[in-house]
Amino acid sequence: KAGVTQTPRYLIKTRGQQVTLSCSPISGHRSVSWYQQTPGQGLQFLFEYFSETQRNKGNFPGRFSGRQFSNSRSEMNVSTLELGDSALYLCASSVGTGYNSPLHFGNGTRLTVT
Amino acid sequence: AQRVTQPEKLLSVFKGAPVELKCNYSYSGSPELFWYVQYSRQRLQLLLRHISRESIKGFTADLNKGETSFHLKKPFAQEEDSAMYYCALNSGNTPLVFGKGTRLSVIA
């Protein structure tokens, strides 16, 4: 089975721009979660989607948004980029939700905002 | 609110020495605890979860509800154990909450 695929791997944007990150989950997985990883804060939860519905949302400003499609693929969008948005954005998929469905992570998209 | 604390940012041990990576959590209910590991240039992956009571790559972790801890242990460290380790907590329908991680460095 192919793993979780995130595209692109690297992105360089300037302040004020917007960006869209894509995530293709493992085949058969219906849940997708997004995390922001930074050296200082570790992994911080952004969103969780299951069957196209947002189940949970982390404590991030409204500039961060996401969605899930009927084929379980997911995208997240960040508008009006700030320097502090520079981070590794990780997507993880799971069969379902809850502790019986461990997360499988992608390699991440490294976003640099200049 | 749930919280996971990993008090050590960096832990260095010699090859063959015992390893203990500390994890404490804050949650009033019955949590599910996990350890995830990220080796150099690899993706974050599940190492073990307390509900399985398993030993993976020689690592074990016991949930101590009295001390609200889930420390990761290995009796004899190997160089290939060098990695970033994250403790994580799940409380049912809420998303997985991660600690900030501990970098384990095993010195030959």
Chai-1 contact restraints between the chains, C-beta under 6 A:
chainA,res_idxA,chainB,res_idxB,connection_type,confidence,min_distance_angstrom,max_distance_angstrom,comment,restraint_id
A,G42,B,F98,contact,1.0,0.0,6.0,A-B,restraint_1
A,G42,B,K100,contact,1.0,0.0,6.0,A-B,restraint_2
A,G42,B,G101,contact,1.0,0.0,6.0,A-B,restraint_3
A,L43,B,F98,contact,1.0,0.0,6.0,A-B,restraint_4
A,F45,B,P95,contact,1.0,0.0,6.0,A-B,restraint_5
A,E48,B,P95,contact,1.0,0.0,6.0,A-B,restraint_6
A,N56,B,P95,contact,1.0,0.0,6.0,A-B,restraint_7
A,Y99,B,E32,contact,1.0,0.0,6.0,A-B,restraint_8
A,Y99,B,N90,contact,1.0,0.0,6.0,A-B,restraint_9
A,P102,B,L46,contact,1.0,0.0,6.0,A-B,restraint_10
A,F105,B,R43,contact,1.0,0.0,6.0,A-B,restraint_11
A,F105,B,L44,contact,1.0,0.0,6.0,A-B,restraint_12
A,N107,B,R43,contact,1.0,0.0,6.0,A-B,restraint_13
